[in-house]
Amino acid sequence: MSGMSDFRFDLKPVESKPQRQYRKGGSKYDPILDAFMEGSDTLAAVEVPDRDGNYLRTQLNKRIEDKGLEGIKVSVVNNVCYLEKT
């Protein structure tokens, strides 16, 4: 292709992808879920400095799945993350 600058890359065949390494033990997001589960509120907004709602939803959903929690729904409206007991 003319006009393109040199763009170097390597493709290496592999047999399989490595398994993802998970951190052992708890997460810094566990206290949020613990506090919500222990509380009496059925709906709460979650705010963490320097984290947007979509990022929080992803992290909290991962922890809910890893911990096998049921009855908690995480949603985002207008970039605000909400926890809801279902």
N, C-alpha and C positions, 0 to 999 in steps of 0.2 A: 504494500500500500504506500503510495507516494504521499509525501507531506506529513507523515507521522514521525515523531521523534522516537528514538530508541526506547523501548519499554521492555525491561528484562524481567523474566519470571521463570520459575521452574515448576514442572509438574512431575510428581513422583508417584508411581503406583504404590498402593498400600493394600494389605489384605483386609483390614477392617479399621473402623474408627476406634480410638481408645475409649474406655468407659469414663464418663465424667466423674471427677473427684469431688465428693461432697465433704464439707467441713463436719467433723464429728462434734457432737454436742449441740448446744443451743445456738440460736441466732439472736442478733440484737433486736429483731422484730418480735421475738417470743413474748416479751413483757407486754406489748400492745395487745396481743391476742389473749394472754392470761388475764389482764386487767379487764378486758371487755367481757370475757366469759364469766369472771367473778362478779362483775357488776350487774345491776338490775336493768340497765337501759337495753332496749331492743334495737336502738339505732344510734350510732355515734359517728361523728366526723373525726377523721384521723389527720393530724398535722404533724409533720416531721420537718424541721428546718432543712432547707436546701434539697428537698425531695418533692417532686411533683406527684400528683394524684395517681397518674398511670404507673409510675415507678413503684409507688407504695402498693398498688393493687397487685402488681406482679410479685413483689416480695412476700406480701401477706398470703397470697394464694399458694405460693410455693410452700410456705410454712404450714398452712392449713393441710395441704396434701401430705407433706412429710410427717406431720404429727397425727394424721388420720382423724382430724377434727371434723365433726359433722354439725350442721345447724348454723353455720356462719357463712354469710354471703358478703363478698367484697364488691363494691361498685364504685364508679367514678362519674360524677356529674359536675360539669363546669370546672374540671381539674381539681375537684375536691374528692378525696377518698372517703368512703363510708363503709362501716361495718354494720351488718344487720343480722340479728338472730332470726332464723327461719323456723 
